[in-house]
């Protein structure tokens, strides 16, 4: 098996894969939910830094555009307001 990560010791990577395989479907879904929440938090933090004057609503709309793509975000949330 080839390494998944260049920065992880092969024994630790094997242990991680073993733990993933042993995890129940519920545990795997919880891990995915946590990863999803982390990605959203990081993206929103980046948007706040990029658009410090934006309102919470404007930031949520920009996040939707990142996550869904502009076309779907526009259909769901309406046209984006331009904040610089």
C-alpha positions as CSV (number, residue, x, y, z in Angstrom):
1,X,0.0,0.0,0.0
2,X,1.3,3.5,-0.9
3,X,1.4,6.3,1.7
4,X,-1.6,8.6,1.8
5,X,0.4,11.4,3.4
6,X,4.0,12.4,3.0
7,X,4.2,14.0,6.4
8,X,2.9,11.0,8.4
9,X,5.0,8.1,9.7
10,X,3.9,4.9,7.9
11,X,3.1,3.1,11.2
12,X,0.9,6.0,12.3
13,X,-0.8,6.1,9.0
14,X,-1.5,2.4,9.1
15,X,-2.9,2.8,12.6
16,X,-5.1,5.7,11.5
17,X,-6.5,3.6,8.5
18,X,-7.1,0.7,10.9
19,X,-9.1,2.9,13.2
20,X,-11.1,4.3,10.3
21,X,-12.0,0.7,9.2
22,X,-13.0,-0.2,12.7
23,X,-15.2,2.8,13.2
24,X,-19.0,2.3,13.1
25,X,-21.0,4.0,10.4
26,X,-22.2,6.5,13.0
27,X,-18.7,7.3,14.1
28,X,-17.7,7.8,10.5
29,X,-20.6,10.2,9.9
30,X,-19.7,12.1,13.1
31,X,-16.1,12.5,11.8
32,X,-17.4,13.8,8.5
33,X,-19.7,16.2,10.2
34,X,-16.9,17.5,12.3
35,X,-14.7,17.9,9.3
36,X,-17.5,19.7,7.5
37,X,-18.0,22.1,10.4
38,X,-14.2,22.8,10.5
39,X,-14.1,23.6,6.8
40,X,-17.1,26.0,7.2
41,X,-15.4,27.7,10.1
42,X,-12.1,28.1,8.3
43,X,-13.8,29.4,5.2
44,X,-15.9,31.9,7.2
45,X,-12.8,33.1,9.1
46,X,-11.1,33.7,5.7
47,X,-14.1,35.6,4.4
48,X,-14.2,37.7,7.5
49,X,-10.5,38.6,7.0
50,X,-11.0,39.3,3.3
51,X,-14.2,41.4,3.9
52,X,-14.0,43.0,7.3
53,X,-16.9,45.4,6.6
54,X,-19.3,42.7,5.5
55,X,-22.4,42.0,7.6
56,X,-23.1,38.5,8.9
57,X,-25.7,38.0,6.2
58,X,-23.3,39.0,3.5
59,X,-20.7,36.6,4.8
60,X,-23.2,33.8,4.9
61,X,-24.1,34.5,1.3
62,X,-20.4,34.5,0.3
63,X,-19.9,31.2,2.1
64,X,-22.8,29.8,0.2
65,X,-21.2,30.8,-3.0
66,X,-18.0,29.1,-2.0
67,X,-19.7,25.9,-0.9
68,X,-22.4,25.6,-3.6
69,X,-21.1,27.6,-6.5
70,X,-22.4,30.9,-7.6
71,X,-25.2,29.6,-9.8
72,X,-26.8,27.4,-7.1
73,X,-26.2,29.9,-4.4
74,X,-28.0,32.5,-6.4
75,X,-31.0,30.2,-6.9
76,X,-31.2,29.4,-3.2
77,X,-30.2,32.7,-1.6
78,X,-30.7,35.3,-4.3
79,X,-28.1,37.5,-6.0
80,X,-25.0,38.3,-4.0
81,X,-24.4,41.8,-2.8
82,X,-20.9,43.1,-3.6
83,X,-18.9,44.0,-0.5
84,X,-15.3,45.0,-0.8
